Amino acid sequence: MNKESRPLTQEQRKEFVQLLKDAKDRIIETLATNRWKLQEKAKDVARQSLLERIGAAELAKKWKEAKKISKDSEQALEKLGVYFDSGSKIRFSGSHEDEYDTEIDERASEILDGQKEESRKTYEKAILNVLATESVEEAKGIVEPLV
């Protein structure tokens, strides 16, 4: 389909120009009226441009992603009764606090008992090795690292 080109009359030209002038006036008025609303968005664009110029855009992007992951993790942990205090120590809250504290105390006790047993074995073994040694140098080599 081939459309024929119709000539534009002077009257039609004036009407099109008037439509454009009216649209321009509306847009400019809207921009002027909403300048305070648009100001912060424009500043955000300017900030992003500055970040790119100084080479910080990628780091800022990573920070935002990490912040989102952190927030999501924090919310999931809260549902489990887990949070971090101001010193970044793990704490428990709500109904789980007593249950978890008991479990933690028991496990900590097991760990300390294990360390104590490991140390006892190390020194018992060293004592047996010293008793089986024939020279002062050998005995000294066994004892020095442990005292």
Secondary structure, DSSP 8 states (H G I E B T S, - for coil): ---------HHHHHHHHHHHHHHHHHHHHHHHHTHHHHHHHHHHHHHHHHHHHTT-HHHHHHHHHHHHHHHHHHHHHHHTTEEE-TTS-EEE-TTHHHHHHHHHHHHHHHHHHHHHHHHHHHHHHHHHHHHT--SHHHHHHHHGGG-
